[in-house]
Amino acid sequence: MKKADLIIALIFVGLFAPFFLFPSVLEGYRSVNHDAPYLMSFVKFFILASLGEVIGLRIRTGEYSLKGFGLLPRAIVWGFLGISLKMAFVIFAEGTPAMLASMGVKFPTANPADILNIDFFSNFSWLQLLTAFSVGTMLNLFFAPVFMTVHKITDTHIAQGGGTLRGFLSPVNVREIMAGINWRVQWDFVFKKSIPLFWIPAQTINFLLPAEYRILVAAVYSIILGVILAIAAHKGRR
């Protein structure tokens, strides 16, 4: 293990250990998350998804930092992607249970989405499991491909701009970038394999958790996404 690997591991522990060691930190997180959910989504993805990018770079190149990588532009993009994911969570967590109700599924409360607010792990419910699975499936079939493609476009734009903020703020040539994407890898690996085999089960588990933790867990998942995209980039070069 390199010294840099140890530093990254310590950063990861330092980010999460206070939540387990100090109840006041956890309560503070819950309070801020409740009062400013979209701002917190930006912050969580800015930090954690960027960490995933760094780990992905390590997998691809053996280094945590390279000239032109553009960590700050990538972090900014991830922050706004985090906001979009929070919006998607609200939409699909409310809309998917309503869809199930319209299909004849009977819910115990007037608002079908309330089923996701029950403590699943102490009150097991097949209906709640079905609802969480349905939310995770709808989210990943209809939102995740767009989310991942937008990330691929911004990722390429940042690389083309040399990783600088000035390059990042220049106009994005979406048409040319999309024409250059390796859609074979994007479909065969990122969409066809990672979505059904990892993302749908992972988000099913996520929607069984209390609502205040879901976007944090999603941000942690984004670290795994960084690894997946690093593997995809390696496959694309091959």
Biotite code that builds the C-alpha atoms (Angstrom):
import biotite.structure as struc

atoms = struc.array([
    struc.Atom([0.000, 0.000, 0.000], chain_id="A", res_id=1, res_name="MET", atom_name="CA", element="C"),
    struc.Atom([1.319, 3.400, -0.967], chain_id="A", res_id=2, res_name="LYS", atom_name="CA", element="C"),
    struc.Atom([1.380, 6.319, 1.461], chain_id="A", res_id=3, res_name="LYS", atom_name="CA", element="C"),
    struc.Atom([-1.298, 7.992, -0.669], chain_id="A", res_id=4, res_name="ALA", atom_name="CA", element="C"),
    struc.Atom([-3.546, 4.938, -0.258], chain_id="A", res_id=5, res_name="ASP", atom_name="CA", element="C"),
    struc.Atom([-3.253, 5.243, 3.505], chain_id="A", res_id=6, res_name="LEU", atom_name="CA", element="C"),
    struc.Atom([-4.090, 8.940, 3.352], chain_id="A", res_id=7, res_name="ILE", atom_name="CA", element="C"),
    struc.Atom([-7.235, 8.253, 1.286], chain_id="A", res_id=8, res_name="ILE", atom_name="CA", element="C"),
    struc.Atom([-8.262, 5.532, 3.750], chain_id="A", res_id=9, res_name="ALA", atom_name="CA", element="C"),
    struc.Atom([-7.777, 7.921, 6.675], chain_id="A", res_id=10, res_name="LEU", atom_name="CA", element="C"),
    struc.Atom([-9.821, 10.602, 4.894], chain_id="A", res_id=11, res_name="ILE", atom_name="CA", element="C"),
    struc.Atom([-12.623, 8.109, 4.386], chain_id="A", res_id=12, res_name="PHE", atom_name="CA", element="C"),
    struc.Atom([-12.557, 7.082, 8.059], chain_id="A", res_id=13, res_name="VAL", atom_name="CA", element="C"),
    struc.Atom([-12.369, 10.730, 9.126], chain_id="A", res_id=14, res_name="GLY", atom_name="CA", element="C"),
    struc.Atom([-15.477, 11.583, 7.128], chain_id="A", res_id=15, res_name="LEU", atom_name="CA", element="C"),
    struc.Atom([-17.656, 8.879, 8.682], chain_id="A", res_id=16, res_name="PHE", atom_name="CA", element="C"),
    struc.Atom([-16.211, 8.106, 12.130], chain_id="A", res_id=17, res_name="ALA", atom_name="CA", element="C"),
    struc.Atom([-17.658, 11.253, 13.814], chain_id="A", res_id=18, res_name="PRO", atom_name="CA", element="C"),
    struc.Atom([-21.201, 10.092, 12.952], chain_id="A", res_id=19, res_name="PHE", atom_name="CA", element="C"),
    struc.Atom([-20.638, 6.895, 14.950], chain_id="A", res_id=20, res_name="PHE", atom_name="CA", element="C"),
    struc.Atom([-18.532, 8.363, 17.755], chain_id="A", res_id=21, res_name="LEU", atom_name="CA", element="C"),
    struc.Atom([-20.441, 11.569, 18.523], chain_id="A", res_id=22, res_name="PHE", atom_name="CA", element="C"),
    struc.Atom([-24.264, 11.517, 18.694], chain_id="A", res_id=23, res_name="PRO", atom_name="CA", element="C"),
    struc.Atom([-24.328, 15.328, 18.467], chain_id="A", res_id=24, res_name="SER", atom_name="CA", element="C"),
    struc.Atom([-22.704, 15.155, 15.020], chain_id="A", res_id=25, res_name="VAL", atom_name="CA", element="C"),
    struc.Atom([-25.385, 12.751, 13.821], chain_id="A", res_id=26, res_name="LEU", atom_name="CA", element="C"),
    struc.Atom([-28.150, 14.939, 15.224], chain_id="A", res_id=27, res_name="GLU", atom_name="CA", element="C"),
    struc.Atom([-26.582, 17.999, 13.642], chain_id="A", res_id=28, res_name="GLY", atom_name="CA", element="C"),
    struc.Atom([-26.469, 16.206, 10.300], chain_id="A", res_id=29, res_name="TYR", atom_name="CA", element="C"),
    struc.Atom([-30.138, 15.256, 10.575], chain_id="A", res_id=30, res_name="ARG", atom_name="CA", element="C"),
    struc.Atom([-31.111, 18.821, 11.409], chain_id="A", res_id=31, res_name="SER", atom_name="CA", element="C"),
    struc.Atom([-29.177, 20.435, 8.554], chain_id="A", res_id=32, res_name="VAL", atom_name="CA", element="C"),
    struc.Atom([-30.256, 17.720, 6.140], chain_id="A", res_id=33, res_name="ASN", atom_name="CA", element="C"),
    struc.Atom([-33.893, 18.393, 7.035], chain_id="A", res_id=34, res_name="HIS", atom_name="CA", element="C"),
    struc.Atom([-33.607, 22.172, 6.740], chain_id="A", res_id=35, res_name="ASP", atom_name="CA", element="C"),
    struc.Atom([-31.448, 22.319, 3.591], chain_id="A", res_id=36, res_name="ALA", atom_name="CA", element="C"),
    struc.Atom([-31.742, 18.973, 1.763], chain_id="A", res_id=37, res_name="PRO", atom_name="CA", element="C"),
    struc.Atom([-30.612, 20.202, -1.652], chain_id="A", res_id=38, res_name="TYR", atom_name="CA", element="C"),
    struc.Atom([-27.641, 22.117, -0.314], chain_id="A", res_id=39, res_name="LEU", atom_name="CA", element="C"),
    struc.Atom([-26.613, 19.048, 1.652], chain_id="A", res_id=40, res_name="MET", atom_name="CA", element="C"),
    struc.Atom([-26.994, 16.911, -1.461], chain_id="A", res_id=41, res_name="SER", atom_name="CA", element="C"),
    struc.Atom([-24.579, 19.244, -3.245], chain_id="A", res_id=42, res_name="PHE", atom_name="CA", element="C"),
    struc.Atom([-22.064, 19.047, -0.395], chain_id="A", res_id=43, res_name="VAL", atom_name="CA", element="C"),
    struc.Atom([-22.248, 15.266, -0.001], chain_id="A", res_id=44, res_name="LYS", atom_name="CA", element="C"),
    struc.Atom([-21.719, 14.582, -3.678], chain_id="A", res_id=45, res_name="PHE", atom_name="CA", element="C"),
    struc.Atom([-19.101, 17.338, -3.981], chain_id="A", res_id=46, res_name="PHE", atom_name="CA", element="C"),
    struc.Atom([-17.023, 15.511, -1.372], chain_id="A", res_id=47, res_name="ILE", atom_name="CA", element="C"),
    struc.Atom([-17.848, 11.815, -1.660], chain_id="A", res_id=48, res_name="LEU", atom_name="CA", element="C"),
    struc.Atom([-18.350, 11.467, -5.411], chain_id="A", res_id=49, res_name="ALA", atom_name="CA", element="C"),
    struc.Atom([-15.130, 13.389, -5.956], chain_id="A", res_id=50, res_name="SER", atom_name="CA", element="C"),
    struc.Atom([-13.437, 10.859, -3.708], chain_id="A", res_id=51, res_name="LEU", atom_name="CA", element="C"),
    struc.Atom([-14.849, 8.185, -6.007], chain_id="A", res_id=52, res_name="GLY", atom_name="CA", element="C"),
    struc.Atom([-13.339, 10.015, -8.988], chain_id="A", res_id=53, res_name="GLU", atom_name="CA", element="C"),
    struc.Atom([-9.930, 10.021, -7.287], chain_id="A", res_id=54, res_name="VAL", atom_name="CA", element="C"),
    struc.Atom([-10.184, 6.310, -6.523], chain_id="A", res_id=55, res_name="ILE", atom_name="CA", element="C"),
    struc.Atom([-11.235, 5.679, -10.120], chain_id="A", res_id=56, res_name="GLY", atom_name="CA", element="C"),
    struc.Atom([-8.175, 7.584, -11.322], chain_id="A", res_id=57, res_name="LEU", atom_name="CA", element="C"),
    struc.Atom([-6.020, 5.436, -9.050], chain_id="A", res_id=58, res_name="ARG", atom_name="CA", element="C"),
    struc.Atom([-7.488, 2.305, -10.621], chain_id="A", res_id=59, res_name="ILE", atom_name="CA", element="C"),
    struc.Atom([-6.923, 3.569, -14.164], chain_id="A", res_id=60, res_name="ARG", atom_name="CA", element="C"),
    struc.Atom([-3.467, 5.072, -13.796], chain_id="A", res_id=61, res_name="THR", atom_name="CA", element="C"),
    struc.Atom([-2.016, 4.068, -10.449], chain_id="A", res_id=62, res_name="GLY", atom_name="CA", element="C"),
    struc.Atom([-2.053, 7.728, -9.347], chain_id="A", res_id=63, res_name="GLU", atom_name="CA", element="C"),
    struc.Atom([-4.465, 9.845, -7.331], chain_id="A", res_id=64, res_name="TYR", atom_name="CA", element="C"),
    struc.Atom([-3.677, 13.075, -9.165], chain_id="A", res_id=65, res_name="SER", atom_name="CA", element="C"),
    struc.Atom([-2.641, 13.841, -12.732], chain_id="A", res_id=66, res_name="LEU", atom_name="CA", element="C"),
    struc.Atom([-2.214, 17.078, -14.640], chain_id="A", res_id=67, res_name="LYS", atom_name="CA", element="C"),
    struc.Atom([-5.418, 17.904, -16.476], chain_id="A", res_id=68, res_name="GLY", atom_name="CA", element="C"),
    struc.Atom([-7.583, 15.659, -14.282], chain_id="A", res_id=69, res_name="PHE", atom_name="CA", element="C"),
    struc.Atom([-9.624, 18.646, -13.094], chain_id="A", res_id=70, res_name="GLY", atom_name="CA", element="C"),
    struc.Atom([-10.711, 17.542, -9.631], chain_id="A", res_id=71, res_name="LEU", atom_name="CA", element="C"),
    struc.Atom([-12.423, 20.848, -8.771], chain_id="A", res_id=72, res_name="LEU", atom_name="CA", element="C"),
    struc.Atom([-14.518, 20.993, -11.983], chain_id="A", res_id=73, res_name="PRO", atom_name="CA", element="C"),
    struc.Atom([-15.457, 17.349, -11.462], chain_id="A", res_id=74, res_name="ARG", atom_name="CA", element="C"),
    struc.Atom([-16.472, 18.075, -7.859], chain_id="A", res_id=75, res_name="ALA", atom_name="CA", element="C"),
    struc.Atom([-18.666, 20.983, -8.988], chain_id="A", res_id=76, res_name="ILE", atom_name="CA", element="C"),
    struc.Atom([-20.373, 18.776, -11.557], chain_id="A", res_id=77, res_name="VAL", atom_name="CA", element="C"),
    struc.Atom([-20.937, 16.095, -8.934], chain_id="A", res_id=78, res_name="TRP", atom_name="CA", element="C"),
    struc.Atom([-22.462, 18.654, -6.594], chain_id="A", res_id=79, res_name="GLY", atom_name="CA", element="C"),
    struc.Atom([-25.104, 19.576, -9.153], chain_id="A", res_id=80, res_name="PHE", atom_name="CA", element="C"),
    struc.Atom([-25.621, 15.940, -10.100], chain_id="A", res_id=81, res_name="LEU", atom_name="CA", element="C"),
    struc.Atom([-26.270, 15.341, -6.399], chain_id="A", res_id=82, res_name="GLY", atom_name="CA", element="C"),
    struc.Atom([-29.020, 17.961, -6.464], chain_id="A", res_id=83, res_name="ILE", atom_name="CA", element="C"),
    struc.Atom([-30.556, 16.310, -9.527], chain_id="A", res_id=84, res_name="SER", atom_name="CA", element="C"),
    struc.Atom([-30.447, 12.928, -7.787], chain_id="A", res_id=85, res_name="LEU", atom_name="CA", element="C"),
    struc.Atom([-32.178, 14.358, -4.726], chain_id="A", res_id=86, res_name="LYS", atom_name="CA", element="C"),
    struc.Atom([-34.924, 15.672, -7.022], chain_id="A", res_id=87, res_name="MET", atom_name="CA", element="C"),
    struc.Atom([-35.193, 12.248, -8.658], chain_id="A", res_id=88, res_name="ALA", atom_name="CA", element="C"),
    struc.Atom([-35.441, 10.569, -5.251], chain_id="A", res_id=89, res_name="PHE", atom_name="CA", element="C"),
    struc.Atom([-38.389, 12.787, -4.325], chain_id="A", res_id=90, res_name="VAL", atom_name="CA", element="C"),
    struc.Atom([-40.114, 12.212, -7.674], chain_id="A", res_id=91, res_name="ILE", atom_name="CA", element="C"),
    struc.Atom([-39.685, 8.434, -7.802], chain_id="A", res_id=92, res_name="PHE", atom_name="CA", element="C"),
    struc.Atom([-40.250, 7.804, -4.075], chain_id="A", res_id=93, res_name="ALA", atom_name="CA", element="C"),
    struc.Atom([-43.626, 9.557, -4.321], chain_id="A", res_id=94, res_name="GLU", atom_name="CA", element="C"),
    struc.Atom([-44.572, 8.614, -7.882], chain_id="A", res_id=95, res_name="GLY", atom_name="CA", element="C"),
    struc.Atom([-43.715, 4.926, -7.956], chain_id="A", res_id=96, res_name="THR", atom_name="CA", element="C"),
    struc.Atom([-45.928, 3.953, -4.970], chain_id="A", res_id=97, res_name="PRO", atom_name="CA", element="C"),
    struc.Atom([-48.755, 5.953, -6.585], chain_id="A", res_id=98, res_name="ALA", atom_name="CA", element="C"),
    struc.Atom([-48.179, 3.981, -9.795], chain_id="A", res_id=99, res_name="MET", atom_name="CA", element="C"),
    struc.Atom([-48.376, 0.702, -7.851], chain_id="A", res_id=100, res_name="LEU", atom_name="CA", element="C"),
    struc.Atom([-51.619, 1.844, -6.230], chain_id="A", res_id=101, res_name="ALA", atom_name="CA", element="C"),
    struc.Atom([-53.049, 2.652, -9.674], chain_id="A", res_id=102, res_name="SER", atom_name="CA", element="C"),
    struc.Atom([-52.203, -0.929, -10.693], chain_id="A", res_id=103, res_name="MET", atom_name="CA", element="C"),
    struc.Atom([-54.297, -2.312, -7.844], chain_id="A", res_id=104, res_name="GLY", atom_name="CA", element="C"),
    struc.Atom([-51.708, -2.744, -5.079], chain_id="A", res_id=105, res_name="VAL", atom_name="CA", element="C"),
    struc.Atom([-53.367, -2.047, -1.719], chain_id="A", res_id=106, res_name="LYS", atom_name="CA", element="C"),
    struc.Atom([-51.515, 0.216, 0.717], chain_id="A", res_id=107, res_name="PHE", atom_name="CA", element="C"),
    struc.Atom([-52.389, 0.646, 4.422], chain_id="A", res_id=108, res_name="PRO", atom_name="CA", element="C"),
    struc.Atom([-52.339, 4.470, 4.291], chain_id="A", res_id=109, res_name="THR", atom_name="CA", element="C"),
    struc.Atom([-53.933, 7.135, 2.085], chain_id="A", res_id=110, res_name="ALA", atom_name="CA", element="C"),
    struc.Atom([-50.525, 8.145, 0.734], chain_id="A", res_id=111, res_name="ASN", atom_name="CA", element="C"),
    struc.Atom([-48.881, 4.991, -0.719], chain_id="A", res_id=112, res_name="PRO", atom_name="CA", element="C"),
    struc.Atom([-45.406, 6.543, -0.324], chain_id="A", res_id=113, res_name="ALA", atom_name="CA", element="C"),
    struc.Atom([-45.785, 6.399, 3.476], chain_id="A", res_id=114, res_name="ASP", atom_name="CA", element="C"),
    struc.Atom([-44.896, 2.694, 3.308], chain_id="A", res_id=115, res_name="ILE", atom_name="CA", element="C"),
    struc.Atom([-41.260, 3.723, 2.729], chain_id="A", res_id=116, res_name="LEU", atom_name="CA", element="C"),
    struc.Atom([-41.159, 5.583, 6.062], chain_id="A", res_id=117, res_name="ASN", atom_name="CA", element="C"),
    struc.Atom([-41.742, 2.465, 8.163], chain_id="A", res_id=118, res_name="ILE", atom_name="CA", element="C"),
    struc.Atom([-38.713, 0.923, 9.885], chain_id="A", res_id=119, res_name="ASP", atom_name="CA", element="C"),
    struc.Atom([-38.324, -2.055, 7.576], chain_id="A", res_id=120, res_name="PHE", atom_name="CA", element="C"),
    struc.Atom([-35.589, -3.794, 9.551], chain_id="A", res_id=121, res_name="PHE", atom_name="CA", element="C"),
    struc.Atom([-37.680, -4.061, 12.717], chain_id="A", res_id=122, res_name="SER", atom_name="CA", element="C"),
    struc.Atom([-41.064, -4.480, 10.977], chain_id="A", res_id=123, res_name="ASN", atom_name="CA", element="C"),
    struc.Atom([-40.462, -6.662, 7.916], chain_id="A", res_id=124, res_name="PHE", atom_name="CA", element="C"),
    struc.Atom([-43.008, -6.095, 5.163], chain_id="A", res_id=125, res_name="SER", atom_name="CA", element="C"),
    struc.Atom([-43.174, -7.705, 1.724], chain_id="A", res_id=126, res_name="TRP", atom_name="CA", element="C"),
    struc.Atom([-45.193, -4.708, 0.534], chain_id="A", res_id=127, res_name="LEU", atom_name="CA", element="C"),
    struc.Atom([-42.449, -2.324, 1.622], chain_id="A", res_id=128, res_name="GLN", atom_name="CA", element="C"),
    struc.Atom([-39.822, -4.511, -0.061], chain_id="A", res_id=129, res_name="LEU", atom_name="CA", element="C"),
    struc.Atom([-41.873, -4.560, -3.273], chain_id="A", res_id=130, res_name="LEU", atom_name="CA", element="C"),
    struc.Atom([-42.250, -0.777, -3.144], chain_id="A", res_id=131, res_name="THR", atom_name="CA", element="C"),
    struc.Atom([-38.554, -0.153, -2.512], chain_id="A", res_id=132, res_name="ALA", atom_name="CA", element="C"),
    struc.Atom([-37.616, -2.538, -5.329], chain_id="A", res_id=133, res_name="PHE", atom_name="CA", element="C"),
    struc.Atom([-40.064, -0.787, -7.661], chain_id="A", res_id=134, res_name="SER", atom_name="CA", element="C"),
    struc.Atom([-38.671, 2.638, -6.783], chain_id="A", res_id=135, res_name="VAL", atom_name="CA", element="C"),
    struc.Atom([-35.110, 1.429, -7.326], chain_id="A", res_id=136, res_name="GLY", atom_name="CA", element="C"),
    struc.Atom([-36.077, -0.144, -10.640], chain_id="A", res_id=137, res_name="THR", atom_name="CA", element="C"),
    struc.Atom([-37.954, 2.890, -12.000], chain_id="A", res_id=138, res_name="MET", atom_name="CA", element="C"),
    struc.Atom([-35.214, 5.250, -10.834], chain_id="A", res_id=139, res_name="LEU", atom_name="CA", element="C"),
    struc.Atom([-32.498, 3.239, -12.546], chain_id="A", res_id=140, res_name="ASN", atom_name="CA", element="C"),
    struc.Atom([-34.371, 2.494, -15.751], chain_id="A", res_id=141, res_name="LEU", atom_name="CA", element="C"),
    struc.Atom([-35.587, 6.029, -16.425], chain_id="A", res_id=142, res_name="PHE", atom_name="CA", element="C"),
    struc.Atom([-33.156, 8.341, -14.617], chain_id="A", res_id=143, res_name="PHE", atom_name="CA", element="C"),
    struc.Atom([-29.823, 6.536, -14.235], chain_id="A", res_id=144, res_name="ALA", atom_name="CA", element="C"),
    struc.Atom([-28.968, 6.252, -17.973], chain_id="A", res_id=145, res_name="PRO", atom_name="CA", element="C"),
    struc.Atom([-29.476, 9.997, -18.421], chain_id="A", res_id=146, res_name="VAL", atom_name="CA", element="C"),
    struc.Atom([-27.541, 10.698, -15.213], chain_id="A", res_id=147, res_name="PHE", atom_name="CA", element="C"),
    struc.Atom([-24.615, 8.526, -16.326], chain_id="A", res_id=148, res_name="MET", atom_name="CA", element="C"),
    struc.Atom([-24.593, 9.955, -19.847], chain_id="A", res_id=149, res_name="THR", atom_name="CA", element="C"),
    struc.Atom([-24.590, 13.544, -18.576], chain_id="A", res_id=150, res_name="VAL", atom_name="CA", element="C"),
    struc.Atom([-21.683, 12.628, -16.323], chain_id="A", res_id=151, res_name="HIS", atom_name="CA", element="C"),
    struc.Atom([-19.836, 11.122, -19.287], chain_id="A", res_id=152, res_name="LYS", atom_name="CA", element="C"),
    struc.Atom([-20.382, 14.303, -21.317], chain_id="A", res_id=153, res_name="ILE", atom_name="CA", element="C"),
    struc.Atom([-19.155, 16.612, -18.534], chain_id="A", res_id=154, res_name="THR", atom_name="CA", element="C"),
    struc.Atom([-16.254, 14.282, -17.798], chain_id="A", res_id=155, res_name="ASP", atom_name="CA", element="C"),
    struc.Atom([-15.142, 14.473, -21.427], chain_id="A", res_id=156, res_name="THR", atom_name="CA", element="C"),
    struc.Atom([-15.655, 18.256, -21.536], chain_id="A", res_id=157, res_name="HIS", atom_name="CA", element="C"),
    struc.Atom([-13.450, 18.713, -18.475], chain_id="A", res_id=158, res_name="ILE", atom_name="CA", element="C"),
    struc.Atom([-10.718, 16.563, -20.040], chain_id="A", res_id=159, res_name="ALA", atom_name="CA", element="C"),
    struc.Atom([-10.918, 18.514, -23.283], chain_id="A", res_id=160, res_name="GLN", atom_name="CA", element="C"),
    struc.Atom([-10.519, 21.762, -21.318], chain_id="A", res_id=161, res_name="GLY", atom_name="CA", element="C"),
    struc.Atom([-7.335, 20.522, -19.687], chain_id="A", res_id=162, res_name="GLY", atom_name="CA", element="C"),
    struc.Atom([-8.979, 20.167, -16.287], chain_id="A", res_id=163, res_name="GLY", atom_name="CA", element="C"),
    struc.Atom([-9.014, 23.941, -15.741], chain_id="A", res_id=164, res_name="THR", atom_name="CA", element="C"),
    struc.Atom([-11.918, 26.010, -14.481], chain_id="A", res_id=165, res_name="LEU", atom_name="CA", element="C"),
    struc.Atom([-11.603, 28.243, -17.545], chain_id="A", res_id=166, res_name="ARG", atom_name="CA", element="C"),
    struc.Atom([-11.908, 25.238, -19.827], chain_id="A", res_id=167, res_name="GLY", atom_name="CA", element="C"),
    struc.Atom([-14.784, 23.896, -17.745], chain_id="A", res_id=168, res_name="PHE", atom_name="CA", element="C"),
    struc.Atom([-16.709, 27.180, -18.094], chain_id="A", res_id=169, res_name="LEU", atom_name="CA", element="C"),
    struc.Atom([-16.311, 27.212, -21.882], chain_id="A", res_id=170, res_name="SER", atom_name="CA", element="C"),
    struc.Atom([-19.275, 26.077, -24.069], chain_id="A", res_id=171, res_name="PRO", atom_name="CA", element="C"),
    struc.Atom([-19.890, 22.329, -24.043], chain_id="A", res_id=172, res_name="VAL", atom_name="CA", element="C"),
    struc.Atom([-19.866, 20.747, -27.508], chain_id="A", res_id=173, res_name="ASN", atom_name="CA", element="C"),
    struc.Atom([-22.487, 18.154, -26.635], chain_id="A", res_id=174, res_name="VAL", atom_name="CA", element="C"),
    struc.Atom([-23.019, 16.932, -30.197], chain_id="A", res_id=175, res_name="ARG", atom_name="CA", element="C"),
    struc.Atom([-19.342, 16.166, -30.807], chain_id="A", res_id=176, res_name="GLU", atom_name="CA", element="C"),
    struc.Atom([-18.835, 14.626, -27.381], chain_id="A", res_id=177, res_name="ILE", atom_name="CA", element="C"),
    struc.Atom([-21.838, 12.330, -27.777], chain_id="A", res_id=178, res_name="MET", atom_name="CA", element="C"),
    struc.Atom([-20.598, 11.286, -31.217], chain_id="A", res_id=179, res_name="ALA", atom_name="CA", element="C"),
    struc.Atom([-17.293, 10.257, -29.651], chain_id="A", res_id=180, res_name="GLY", atom_name="CA", element="C"),
    struc.Atom([-18.703, 8.210, -26.758], chain_id="A", res_id=181, res_name="ILE", atom_name="CA", element="C"),
    struc.Atom([-18.001, 4.479, -26.941], chain_id="A", res_id=182, res_name="ASN", atom_name="CA", element="C"),
    struc.Atom([-21.663, 3.458, -26.839], chain_id="A", res_id=183, res_name="TRP", atom_name="CA", element="C"),
    struc.Atom([-20.782, -0.232, -27.023], chain_id="A", res_id=184, res_name="ARG", atom_name="CA", element="C"),
    struc.Atom([-19.091, -0.029, -23.613], chain_id="A", res_id=185, res_name="VAL", atom_name="CA", element="C"),
    struc.Atom([-21.692, 2.435, -22.303], chain_id="A", res_id=186, res_name="GLN", atom_name="CA", element="C"),
    struc.Atom([-24.459, -0.025, -23.163], chain_id="A", res_id=187, res_name="TRP", atom_name="CA", element="C"),
    struc.Atom([-22.795, -3.395, -22.594], chain_id="A", res_id=188, res_name="ASP", atom_name="CA", element="C"),
    struc.Atom([-21.136, -2.551, -19.275], chain_id="A", res_id=189, res_name="PHE", atom_name="CA", element="C"),
    struc.Atom([-22.439, 0.679, -17.728], chain_id="A", res_id=190, res_name="VAL", atom_name="CA", element="C"),
    struc.Atom([-26.128, 0.205, -18.598], chain_id="A", res_id=191, res_name="PHE", atom_name="CA", element="C"),
    struc.Atom([-26.749, -3.493, -19.232], chain_id="A", res_id=192, res_name="LYS", atom_name="CA", element="C"),
    struc.Atom([-24.582, -4.897, -16.441], chain_id="A", res_id=193, res_name="LYS", atom_name="CA", element="C"),
    struc.Atom([-24.127, -2.312, -13.698], chain_id="A", res_id=194, res_name="SER", atom_name="CA", element="C"),
    struc.Atom([-27.772, -1.173, -13.567], chain_id="A", res_id=195, res_name="ILE", atom_name="CA", element="C"),
    struc.Atom([-29.523, -4.544, -13.067], chain_id="A", res_id=196, res_name="PRO", atom_name="CA", element="C"),
    struc.Atom([-26.699, -6.294, -11.216], chain_id="A", res_id=197, res_name="LEU", atom_name="CA", element="C"),
    struc.Atom([-25.680, -3.508, -8.848], chain_id="A", res_id=198, res_name="PHE", atom_name="CA", element="C"),
    struc.Atom([-27.707, -0.296, -8.968], chain_id="A", res_id=199, res_name="TRP", atom_name="CA", element="C"),
    struc.Atom([-31.224, -1.697, -8.735], chain_id="A", res_id=200, res_name="ILE", atom_name="CA", element="C"),
    struc.Atom([-30.403, -3.965, -5.736], chain_id="A", res_id=201, res_name="PRO", atom_name="CA", element="C"),
    struc.Atom([-28.337, -1.188, -4.131], chain_id="A", res_id=202, res_name="ALA", atom_name="CA", element="C"),
    struc.Atom([-31.083, 1.410, -4.459], chain_id="A", res_id=203, res_name="GLN", atom_name="CA", element="C"),
    struc.Atom([-33.678, -1.099, -3.264], chain_id="A", res_id=204, res_name="THR", atom_name="CA", element="C"),
    struc.Atom([-31.708, -1.388, -0.032], chain_id="A", res_id=205, res_name="ILE", atom_name="CA", element="C"),
    struc.Atom([-31.326, 2.392, 0.056], chain_id="A", res_id=206, res_name="ASN", atom_name="CA", element="C"),
    struc.Atom([-35.099, 2.984, -0.107], chain_id="A", res_id=207, res_name="PHE", atom_name="CA", element="C"),
    struc.Atom([-35.603, 0.638, 2.826], chain_id="A", res_id=208, res_name="LEU", atom_name="CA", element="C"),
    struc.Atom([-33.529, 3.031, 4.960], chain_id="A", res_id=209, res_name="LEU", atom_name="CA", element="C"),
    struc.Atom([-34.867, 6.147, 6.734], chain_id="A", res_id=210, res_name="PRO", atom_name="CA", element="C"),
    struc.Atom([-35.347, 9.008, 4.257], chain_id="A", res_id=211, res_name="ALA", atom_name="CA", element="C"),
    struc.Atom([-32.677, 11.259, 5.825], chain_id="A", res_id=212, res_name="GLU", atom_name="CA", element="C"),
    struc.Atom([-29.945, 8.726, 5.046], chain_id="A", res_id=213, res_name="TYR", atom_name="CA", element="C"),
    struc.Atom([-30.853, 7.896, 1.444], chain_id="A", res_id=214, res_name="ARG", atom_name="CA", element="C"),
    struc.Atom([-28.994, 10.680, -0.336], chain_id="A", res_id=215, res_name="ILE", atom_name="CA", element="C"),
    struc.Atom([-25.956, 10.136, 1.915], chain_id="A", res_id=216, res_name="LEU", atom_name="CA", element="C"),
    struc.Atom([-25.936, 6.449, 1.012], chain_id="A", res_id=217, res_name="VAL", atom_name="CA", element="C"),
    struc.Atom([-26.390, 7.433, -2.639], chain_id="A", res_id=218, res_name="ALA", atom_name="CA", element="C"),
    struc.Atom([-23.331, 9.662, -2.305], chain_id="A", res_id=219, res_name="ALA", atom_name="CA", element="C"),
    struc.Atom([-21.388, 6.721, -0.877], chain_id="A", res_id=220, res_name="VAL", atom_name="CA", element="C"),
    struc.Atom([-22.619, 4.648, -3.808], chain_id="A", res_id=221, res_name="TYR", atom_name="CA", element="C"),
    struc.Atom([-21.175, 7.328, -6.086], chain_id="A", res_id=222, res_name="SER", atom_name="CA", element="C"),
    struc.Atom([-17.724, 6.238, -4.885], chain_id="A", res_id=223, res_name="ILE", atom_name="CA", element="C"),
    struc.Atom([-18.560, 2.828, -6.320], chain_id="A", res_id=224, res_name="ILE", atom_name="CA", element="C"),
    struc.Atom([-19.826, 4.553, -9.474], chain_id="A", res_id=225, res_name="LEU", atom_name="CA", element="C"),
    struc.Atom([-16.402, 6.161, -9.823], chain_id="A", res_id=226, res_name="GLY", atom_name="CA", element="C"),
    struc.Atom([-14.847, 2.699, -9.766], chain_id="A", res_id=227, res_name="VAL", atom_name="CA", element="C"),
    struc.Atom([-17.393, 1.374, -12.300], chain_id="A", res_id=228, res_name="ILE", atom_name="CA", element="C"),
    struc.Atom([-16.765, 4.282, -14.666], chain_id="A", res_id=229, res_name="LEU", atom_name="CA", element="C"),
    struc.Atom([-13.005, 3.790, -14.293], chain_id="A", res_id=230, res_name="ALA", atom_name="CA", element="C"),
    struc.Atom([-13.394, 0.169, -15.383], chain_id="A", res_id=231, res_name="ILE", atom_name="CA", element="C"),
    struc.Atom([-15.634, 1.304, -18.245], chain_id="A", res_id=232, res_name="ALA", atom_name="CA", element="C"),
    struc.Atom([-13.034, 3.852, -19.362], chain_id="A", res_id=233, res_name="ALA", atom_name="CA", element="C"),
    struc.Atom([-10.386, 1.123, -19.319], chain_id="A", res_id=234, res_name="HIS", atom_name="CA", element="C"),
    struc.Atom([-12.628, -1.126, -21.413], chain_id="A", res_id=235, res_name="LYS", atom_name="CA", element="C"),
    struc.Atom([-13.274, 1.747, -23.816], chain_id="A", res_id=236, res_name="GLY", atom_name="CA", element="C"),
    struc.Atom([-9.558, 2.291, -24.396], chain_id="A", res_id=237, res_name="ARG", atom_name="CA", element="C"),
    struc.Atom([-9.081, -1.432, -25.037], chain_id="A", res_id=238, res_name="ARG", atom_name="CA", element="C"),
])
